[in-house]
Amino acid sequence: MMATGRVDASGNYTLYSGVEGRPGAMVGKYKVYLTPDSSGSSYMESGSGGPPQPQKDGPIPAEFTSADTTTKEVDVQAQDNTLDIEL
């Protein structure tokens, strides 16, 4: 299961699970990791064909840049969810 979203300059976000572009995520547990968006492309546009690579230096701590290294997990419930992530 995977959901994606973009964080705006104020820290707000909306998750999308890819179901016809409708907002929301399927119920379940998710690992949370963050990647900087340097391409300017929409989250629904295809990328370079591979997953984003972890960034060694930057505004996001390295441990949160990969599904393999992140310690952040969230449990999406069948209701409105606000899941704030502190880094």
MOPAC internal coordinates of N, CA, C and O (Angstrom, degrees):
PM7 1SCF
backbone

  N    0.0000 0     0.00 0     0.00 0    0    0    0
  C    1.4324 1     0.00 0     0.00 0    1    0    0
  C    1.5231 1   109.19 1     0.00 0    2    1    0
  O    1.2310 1   120.96 1   -41.42 1    3    2    1
  N    1.3357 1   115.77 1   138.58 1    3    2    1
  C    1.4506 1   119.17 1   179.11 1    5    3    2
  C    1.5199 1   109.61 1  -145.83 1    6    5    3
  O    1.2310 1   120.94 1   -38.67 1    7    6    5
  N    1.2997 1   115.80 1   141.33 1    7    6    5
  C    1.4544 1   122.43 1   172.98 1    9    7    6
  C    1.5196 1   106.68 1  -132.12 1   10    9    7
  O    1.2310 1   120.48 1   -32.33 1   11   10    9
  N    1.3183 1   116.69 1   147.67 1   11   10    9
  C    1.4551 1   120.67 1   179.52 1   13   11   10
  C    1.5140 1   109.47 1  -128.43 1   14   13   11
  O    1.2310 1   121.07 1   -17.75 1   15   14   13
  N    1.3067 1   115.56 1   162.25 1   15   14   13
  C    1.4492 1   120.83 1   177.24 1   17   15   14
  C    1.5083 1   109.91 1  -167.29 1   18   17   15
  O    1.2310 1   121.45 1    -8.14 1   19   18   17
  N    1.3099 1   114.83 1   171.86 1   19   18   17
  C    1.4582 1   121.67 1   176.52 1   21   19   18
  C    1.5140 1   108.39 1  -120.46 1   22   21   19
  O    1.2310 1   121.45 1   -37.71 1   23   22   21
  N    1.3190 1   114.82 1   142.29 1   23   22   21
  C    1.4549 1   121.11 1   176.03 1   25   23   22
  C    1.5218 1   106.95 1  -100.32 1   26   25   23
  O    1.2310 1   120.36 1   -50.67 1   27   26   25
  N    1.3468 1   116.91 1   129.33 1   27   26   25
  C    1.4617 1   118.97 1   178.96 1   29   27   26
  C    1.5276 1   110.15 1   -86.88 1   30   29   27
  O    1.2310 1   120.49 1     0.29 1   31   30   29
  N    1.3175 1   116.67 1  -179.71 1   31   30   29
  C    1.4635 1   121.95 1  -176.09 1   33   31   30
  C    1.5257 1   112.59 1   -62.14 1   34   33   31
  O    1.2310 1   120.15 1   157.29 1   35   34   33
  N    1.3264 1   117.32 1   -22.71 1   35   34   33
  C    1.4640 1   121.25 1   178.85 1   37   35   34
  C    1.5199 1   113.05 1   -91.10 1   38   37   35
  O    1.2310 1   120.16 1   177.54 1   39   38   37
  N    1.3306 1   117.29 1    -2.46 1   39   38   37
  C    1.4567 1   121.16 1  -179.71 1   41   39   38
  C    1.5153 1   114.32 1    90.04 1   42   41   39
  O    1.2310 1   120.00 1  -173.40 1   43   42   41
  N    1.3256 1   117.61 1     6.60 1   43   42   41
  C    1.4656 1   121.50 1   178.28 1   45   43   42
  C    1.5193 1   110.16 1   -84.34 1   46   45   43
  O    1.2310 1   120.58 1   -29.83 1   47   46   45
  N    1.3160 1   116.50 1   150.17 1   47   46   45
  C    1.4615 1   120.49 1  -179.85 1   49   47   46
  C    1.5180 1   110.29 1  -151.13 1   50   49   47
  O    1.2310 1   121.17 1   -19.48 1   51   50   49
  N    1.3160 1   115.37 1   160.52 1   51   50   49
  C    1.4590 1   123.24 1   171.48 1   53   51   50
  C    1.5113 1   106.63 1  -134.08 1   54   53   51
  O    1.2310 1   120.19 1   -47.07 1   55   54   53
  N    1.3290 1   117.24 1   132.93 1   55   54   53
  C    1.4618 1   121.10 1   177.86 1   57   55   54
  C    1.5179 1   110.43 1   -89.50 1   58   57   55
  O    1.2310 1   121.43 1   -32.07 1   59   58   57
  N    1.3112 1   114.87 1   147.93 1   59   58   57
  C    1.4621 1   122.59 1   175.93 1   61   59   58
  C    1.5205 1   107.81 1  -131.75 1   62   61   59
  O    1.2310 1   120.57 1   -42.55 1   63   62   61
  N    1.3268 1   116.52 1   137.45 1   63   62   61
  C    1.4641 1   119.63 1   179.22 1   65   63   62
  C    1.5164 1   111.78 1  -103.22 1   66   65   63
  O    1.2310 1   120.24 1  -174.72 1   67   66   65
  N    1.3321 1   117.14 1     5.28 1   67   66   65
  C    1.4547 1   120.66 1   177.78 1   69   67   66
  C    1.5109 1   114.11 1    88.48 1   70   69   67
  O    1.2310 1   119.57 1  -173.03 1   71   70   69
  N    1.3265 1   118.42 1     6.97 1   71   70   69
  C    1.4551 1   121.95 1   179.72 1   73   71   70
  C    1.5247 1   108.04 1   -85.80 1   74   73   71
  O    1.2310 1   120.66 1   -85.29 1   75   74   73
  N    1.3239 1   116.34 1    94.71 1   75   74   73
  C    1.4610 1   123.40 1   177.42 1   77   75   74
  C    1.5232 1   112.94 1    50.76 1   78   77   75
  O    1.2310 1   119.60 1  -147.67 1   79   78   77
  N    1.3194 1   118.36 1    32.33 1   79   78   77
  C    1.4504 1   121.61 1   177.71 1   81   79   78
  C    1.5140 1   115.53 1    69.44 1   82   81   79
  O    1.2310 1   120.39 1  -168.41 1   83   82   81
  N    1.3257 1   116.86 1    11.59 1   83   82   81
  C    1.4630 1   120.07 1   179.04 1   85   83   82
  C    1.5237 1   109.67 1   -81.06 1   86   85   83
  O    1.2310 1   120.52 1   -39.00 1   87   86   85
  N    1.3403 1   116.61 1   141.00 1   87   86   85
  C    1.4611 1   118.75 1   178.38 1   89   87   86
  C    1.5221 1   111.62 1   -69.44 1   90   89   87
  O    1.2310 1   121.22 1   -29.60 1   91   90   89
  N    1.3155 1   115.27 1   150.40 1   91   90   89
  C    1.4565 1   121.26 1   176.90 1   93   91   90
  C    1.5114 1   111.66 1   128.70 1   94   93   91
  O    1.2310 1   121.08 1   -17.17 1   95   94   93
  N    1.3054 1   115.54 1   162.83 1   95   94   93
  C    1.4607 1   122.41 1   178.68 1   97   95   94
  C    1.5202 1   108.33 1  -131.45 1   98   97   95
  O    1.2310 1   120.75 1   -28.44 1   99   98   97
  N    1.3061 1   116.18 1   151.56 1   99   98   97
  C    1.4577 1   121.45 1   177.40 1  101   99   98
  C    1.5310 1   109.13 1   -67.91 1  102  101   99
  O    1.2310 1   120.47 1   -30.55 1  103  102  101
  N    1.3199 1   116.70 1   149.45 1  103  102  101
  C    1.4646 1   122.31 1   176.84 1  105  103  102
  C    1.5203 1   108.79 1   -61.87 1  106  105  103
  O    1.2310 1   120.58 1   -42.86 1  107  106  105
  N    1.3233 1   116.49 1   137.14 1  107  106  105
  C    1.4563 1   120.73 1   177.28 1  109  107  106
  C    1.5115 1   112.40 1   148.06 1  110  109  107
  O    1.2310 1   121.32 1     1.80 1  111  110  109
  N    1.3306 1   115.09 1  -178.20 1  111  110  109
  C    1.4636 1   121.77 1   179.73 1  113  111  110
  C    1.5192 1   109.59 1   -93.18 1  114  113  111
  O    1.2310 1   121.47 1   -39.08 1  115  114  113
  N    1.3251 1   114.80 1   140.92 1  115  114  113
  C    1.4557 1   122.11 1  -179.14 1  117  115  114
  C    1.5197 1   110.10 1  -133.51 1  118  117  115
  O    1.2310 1   120.53 1   -38.18 1  119  118  117
  N    1.3145 1   116.59 1   141.82 1  119  118  117
  C    1.4544 1   121.74 1   166.85 1  121  119  118
  C    1.5205 1   106.44 1   -84.12 1  122  121  119
  O    1.2310 1   120.72 1   -40.61 1  123  122  121
  N    1.3157 1   116.22 1   139.39 1  123  122  121
  C    1.4606 1   120.76 1  -179.24 1  125  123  122
  C    1.5170 1   108.81 1  -108.04 1  126  125  123
  O    1.2310 1   121.10 1   -55.59 1  127  126  125
  N    1.3312 1   115.50 1   124.41 1  127  126  125
  C    1.4538 1   119.46 1   170.97 1  129  127  126
  C    1.5114 1   108.69 1  -140.67 1  130  129  127
  O    1.2310 1   121.29 1   -25.01 1  131  130  129
  N    1.3183 1   115.14 1   154.99 1  131  130  129
  C    1.4573 1   122.12 1  -172.36 1  133  131  130
  C    1.5175 1   110.42 1  -121.62 1  134  133  131
  O    1.2310 1   121.17 1   -38.37 1  135  134  133
  N    1.3177 1   115.37 1   141.63 1  135  134  133
  C    1.4603 1   120.57 1   174.75 1  137  135  134
  C    1.5172 1   108.05 1  -132.17 1  138  137  135
  O    1.2310 1   120.01 1   -42.09 1  139  138  137
  N    1.3230 1   117.58 1   137.91 1  139  138  137
  C    1.4613 1   119.14 1   177.33 1  141  139  138
  C    1.5181 1   109.79 1   -68.48 1  142  141  139
  O    1.2310 1   120.27 1   -34.33 1  143  142  141
  N    1.3237 1   117.09 1   145.67 1  143  142  141
  C    1.4562 1   121.56 1   178.70 1  145  143  142
  C    1.5171 1   108.36 1  -102.05 1  146  145  143
  O    1.2310 1   120.79 1   -83.06 1  147  146  145
  N    1.2950 1   116.09 1    96.94 1  147  146  145
  C    1.4589 1   120.12 1   179.26 1  149  147  146
  C    1.5138 1   112.06 1   -98.25 1  150  149  147
  O    1.2310 1   120.11 1   174.08 1  151  150  149
  N    1.3330 1   117.40 1    -5.92 1  151  150  149
  C    1.4621 1   120.30 1  -175.44 1  153  151  150
  C    1.5132 1   112.85 1   -86.26 1  154  153  151
  O    1.2310 1   120.14 1   154.32 1  155  154  153
  N    1.3309 1   117.33 1   -25.68 1  155  154  153
  C    1.4522 1   120.30 1  -175.55 1  157  155  154
  C    1.5156 1   112.99 1    76.73 1  158  157  155
  O    1.2310 1   119.67 1  -175.72 1  159  158  157
  N    1.3365 1   118.24 1     4.28 1  159  158  157
  C    1.4616 1   120.90 1  -178.59 1  161  159  158
  C    1.5205 1   110.49 1   -86.27 1  162  161  159
  O    1.2310 1   121.01 1   -20.45 1  163  162  161
  N    1.3019 1   115.67 1   159.55 1  163  162  161
  C    1.4543 1   121.86 1   178.06 1  165  163  162
  C    1.5224 1   109.73 1   -70.82 1  166  165  163
  O    1.2310 1   120.73 1   -27.87 1  167  166  165
  N    1.3373 1   116.20 1   152.13 1  167  166  165
  C    1.4652 1   119.87 1   179.83 1  169  167  166
  C    1.5211 1   111.40 1   -62.88 1  170  169  167
  O    1.2310 1   119.73 1   159.16 1  171  170  169
  N    1.3336 1   118.12 1   -20.84 1  171  170  169
  C    1.4576 1   120.15 1  -177.26 1  173  171  170
  C    1.5314 1   112.20 1   -92.15 1  174  173  171
  O    1.2310 1   120.06 1   170.93 1  175  174  173
  N    1.3313 1   117.50 1    -9.07 1  175  174  173
  C    1.4549 1   119.66 1   177.83 1  177  175  174
  C    1.5167 1   109.29 1   -79.19 1  178  177  175
  O    1.2310 1   120.99 1   -29.78 1  179  178  177
  N    1.3164 1   115.70 1   150.22 1  179  178  177
  C    1.4581 1   118.56 1   179.58 1  181  179  178
  C    1.5176 1   109.58 1   -72.63 1  182  181  179
  O    1.2310 1   121.05 1   -32.87 1  183  182  181
  N    1.3088 1   115.60 1   147.13 1  183  182  181
  C    1.4539 1   121.33 1  -179.53 1  185  183  182
  C    1.5110 1   111.13 1   -99.55 1  186  185  183
  O    1.2310 1   120.67 1    36.38 1  187  186  185
  N    1.3070 1   116.32 1  -143.62 1  187  186  185
  C    1.4550 1   121.80 1  -175.95 1  189  187  186
  C    1.5205 1   112.38 1   -82.53 1  190  189  187
  O    1.2310 1   119.71 1  -177.37 1  191  190  189
  N    1.3110 1   118.15 1     2.63 1  191  190  189
  C    1.4568 1   120.61 1   178.27 1  193  191  190
  C    1.5083 1   113.83 1   100.80 1  194  193  191
  O    1.2310 1   119.63 1   169.97 1  195  194  193
  N    1.3148 1   118.31 1   -10.03 1  195  194  193
  C    1.4551 1   121.11 1   179.92 1  197  195  194
  C    1.5100 1   110.37 1  -130.54 1  198  197  195
  O    1.2310 1   120.29 1   -12.79 1  199  198  197
  N    1.3150 1   117.05 1   167.21 1  199  198  197
  C    1.4584 1   120.12 1   179.57 1  201  199  198
  C    1.5217 1   110.57 1   -70.39 1  202  201  199
  O    1.2310 1   119.98 1   -25.57 1  203  202  201
  N    1.3402 1   117.63 1   154.43 1  203  202  201
  C    1.4549 1   119.72 1   176.43 1  205  203  202
  C    1.5218 1   110.06 1   -58.91 1  206  205  203
  O    1.2310 1   121.00 1   -36.65 1  207  206  205
  N    1.3030 1   115.70 1   143.35 1  207  206  205
  C    1.4573 1   120.67 1  -179.90 1  209  207  206
  C    1.5246 1   109.83 1   -92.58 1  210  209  207
  O    1.2310 1   120.02 1   -35.68 1  211  210  209
  N    1.3319 1   117.57 1   144.32 1  211  210  209
  C    1.4606 1   120.42 1   178.54 1  213  211  210
  C    1.5226 1   111.18 1   -57.07 1  214  213  211
  O    1.2310 1   120.81 1   -38.95 1  215  214  213
  N    1.3354 1   116.05 1   141.05 1  215  214  213
  C    1.4472 1   122.20 1   179.78 1  217  215  214
  C    1.5191 1   108.53 1   -96.67 1  218  217  215
  O    1.2310 1   120.26 1   -48.51 1  219  218  217
  N    1.3303 1   117.11 1   131.49 1  219  218  217
  C    1.4586 1   120.41 1  -177.08 1  221  219  218
  C    1.5247 1   111.99 1   -78.82 1  222  221  219
  O    1.2310 1   119.90 1   138.79 1  223  222  221
  N    1.3310 1   117.79 1   -41.21 1  223  222  221
  C    1.4545 1   122.30 1   179.67 1  225  223  222
  C    1.5154 1   108.06 1  -125.23 1  226  225  223
  O    1.2310 1   120.09 1   -36.78 1  227  226  225
  N    1.3078 1   117.44 1   143.22 1  227  226  225
  C    1.4508 1   119.80 1   177.64 1  229  227  226
  C    1.5069 1   111.62 1   155.35 1  230  229  227
  O    1.2310 1   120.81 1     7.68 1  231  230  229
  N    1.3326 1   116.06 1  -172.32 1  231  230  229
  C    1.4596 1   120.30 1  -175.80 1  233  231  230
  C    1.5303 1   114.30 1   -73.03 1  234  233  231
  O    1.2310 1   120.15 1   164.31 1  235  234  233
  N    1.3126 1   117.33 1   -15.69 1  235  234  233
  C    1.4662 1   121.40 1  -178.49 1  237  235  234
  C    1.5263 1   108.58 1  -102.97 1  238  237  235
  O    1.2310 1   119.57 1   -54.49 1  239  238  237
  N    1.3416 1   118.42 1   125.51 1  239  238  237
  C    1.4656 1   119.64 1   177.28 1  241  239  238
  C    1.5336 1   110.74 1   -55.28 1  242  241  239
  O    1.2310 1   120.35 1   -43.02 1  243  242  241
  N    1.3227 1   116.94 1   136.98 1  243  242  241
  C    1.4685 1   122.83 1  -173.93 1  245  243  242
  C    1.5275 1   113.01 1   -53.75 1  246  245  243
  O    1.2310 1   119.59 1   144.05 1  247  246  245
  N    1.3267 1   118.38 1   -35.95 1  247  246  245
  C    1.4687 1   119.75 1  -177.63 1  249  247  246
  C    1.5260 1   112.77 1   -64.33 1  250  249  247
  O    1.2310 1   119.83 1   161.05 1  251  250  249
  N    1.3350 1   117.93 1   -18.95 1  251  250  249
  C    1.4661 1   121.45 1  -178.31 1  253  251  250
  C    1.5254 1   113.01 1  -101.30 1  254  253  251
  O    1.2310 1   119.59 1  -167.03 1  255  254  253
  N    1.3306 1   118.39 1    12.97 1  255  254  253
  C    1.4650 1   120.87 1  -176.57 1  257  255  254
  C    1.5189 1   113.70 1  -102.65 1  258  257  255
  O    1.2310 1   119.81 1  -171.89 1  259  258  257
  N    1.3197 1   117.98 1     8.11 1  259  258  257
  C    1.4640 1   120.89 1  -178.44 1  261  259  258
  C    1.5263 1   110.08 1  -149.85 1  262  261  259
  O    1.2310 1   120.83 1   -36.31 1  263  262  261
  N    1.3233 1   116.02 1   143.69 1  263  262  261
  C    1.4690 1   120.20 1   175.68 1  265  263  262
  C    1.5231 1   110.71 1   -64.24 1  266  265  263
  O    1.2310 1   120.20 1   155.10 1  267  266  265
  N    1.3249 1   117.22 1   -24.90 1  267  266  265
  C    1.4641 1   121.08 1  -179.43 1  269  267  266
  C    1.5244 1   112.90 1   -76.69 1  270  269  267
  O    1.2310 1   119.91 1   153.23 1  271  270  269
  N    1.3487 1   117.78 1   -26.77 1  271  270  269
  C    1.4591 1   120.28 1  -173.99 1  273  271  270
  C    1.5220 1   114.51 1  -111.99 1  274  273  271
  O    1.2310 1   119.65 1   167.33 1  275  274  273
  N    1.3164 1   118.28 1   -12.67 1  275  274  273
  C    1.4631 1   119.85 1  -175.62 1  277  275  274
  C    1.5256 1   112.08 1   -66.34 1  278  277  275
  O    1.2310 1   121.68 1   -33.51 1  279  278  277
  N    1.3140 1   114.39 1   146.49 1  279  278  277
  C    1.4640 1   120.78 1   174.73 1  281  279  278
  C    1.5245 1   110.73 1  -106.33 1  282  281  279
  O    1.2310 1   120.70 1  -178.96 1  283  282  281
  N    1.3284 1   116.27 1     1.04 1  283  282  281
  C    1.4688 1   121.17 1  -178.02 1  285  283  282
  C    1.5230 1   110.32 1   -92.10 1  286  285  283
  O    1.2310 1   120.88 1   -52.74 1  287  286  285
  N    1.3209 1   115.93 1   127.26 1  287  286  285
  C    1.4653 1   122.36 1   173.98 1  289  287  286
  C    1.5208 1   108.37 1  -134.77 1  290  289  287
  O    1.2310 1   120.83 1   -33.55 1  291  290  289
  N    1.3201 1   116.02 1   146.45 1  291  290  289
  C    1.4647 1   121.29 1   175.90 1  293  291  290
  C    1.5136 1   108.85 1  -130.08 1  294  293  291
  O    1.2310 1   121.17 1   -25.04 1  295  294  293
  N    1.3216 1   115.37 1   154.96 1  295  294  293
  C    1.4585 1   122.11 1   178.41 1  297  295  294
  C    1.5251 1   107.55 1  -117.96 1  298  297  295
  O    1.2310 1   120.04 1   -74.41 1  299  298  297
  N    1.3248 1   117.53 1   105.59 1  299  298  297
  C    1.4590 1   122.84 1  -179.58 1  301  299  298
  C    1.5239 1   108.39 1   -79.73 1  302  301  299
  O    1.2310 1   120.92 1   -54.54 1  303  302  301
  N    1.3225 1   115.84 1   125.46 1  303  302  301
  C    1.4625 1   122.96 1  -179.57 1  305  303  302
  C    1.5269 1   110.24 1   -99.74 1  306  305  303
  O    1.2310 1   120.18 1   -14.26 1  307  306  305
  N    1.3217 1   117.27 1   165.74 1  307  306  305
  C    1.4665 1   123.12 1   179.47 1  309  307  306
  C    1.5278 1   109.57 1   -81.53 1  310  309  307
  O    1.2310 1   120.97 1  -116.17 1  311  310  309
  N    1.3123 1   115.75 1    63.83 1  311  310  309
  C    1.4651 1   123.69 1  -179.98 1  313  311  310
  C    1.5191 1   106.72 1  -166.84 1  314  313  311
  O    1.2310 1   119.94 1    -2.24 1  315  314  313
  N    1.3250 1   117.72 1   177.76 1  315  314  313
  C    1.4568 1   119.30 1   173.50 1  317  315  314
  C    1.5188 1   107.87 1   -66.16 1  318  317  315
  O    1.2310 1   120.60 1   -46.78 1  319  318  317
  N    1.3183 1   116.46 1   133.22 1  319  318  317
  C    1.4572 1   122.02 1  -178.45 1  321  319  318
  C    1.5172 1   109.52 1  -124.26 1  322  321  319
  O    1.2310 1   120.59 1   -42.77 1  323  322  321
  N    1.3152 1   116.48 1   137.23 1  323  322  321
  C    1.4551 1   122.39 1   167.57 1  325  323  322
  C    1.5126 1   105.31 1  -121.12 1  326  325  323
  O    1.2310 1   120.79 1   -64.31 1  327  326  325
  N    1.3007 1   116.09 1   115.69 1  327  326  325
  C    1.4613 1   121.22 1  -175.34 1  329  327  326
  C    1.5234 1   108.47 1  -119.95 1  330  329  327
  O    1.2310 1   120.62 1   -86.29 1  331  330  329
  N    1.3201 1   116.42 1    93.71 1  331  330  329
  C    1.4518 1   120.96 1   179.95 1  333  331  330
  C    1.5188 1   109.31 1   -81.72 1  334  333  331
  O    1.2310 1   120.90 1   -45.68 1  335  334  333
  N    1.3031 1   115.88 1   134.32 1  335  334  333
  C    1.4621 1   122.41 1  -178.93 1  337  335  334
  C    1.5262 1   108.45 1  -113.39 1  338  337  335
  O    1.2310 1   120.28 1   -60.79 1  339  338  337
  N    1.3114 1   117.07 1   119.21 1  339  338  337
  C    1.4594 1   122.00 1   175.91 1  341  339  338
  C    1.5214 1   108.69 1   -96.72 1  342  341  339
  O    1.2310 1   120.71 1   -49.57 1  343  342  341
  N    1.3154 1   116.25 1   130.43 1  343  342  341
  C    1.4697 1   120.33 1   178.43 1  345  343  342
  C    1.5038 1   109.91 1  -106.96 1  346  345  343
  O    1.2310 1   120.10 1   180.00 1  347  346  345

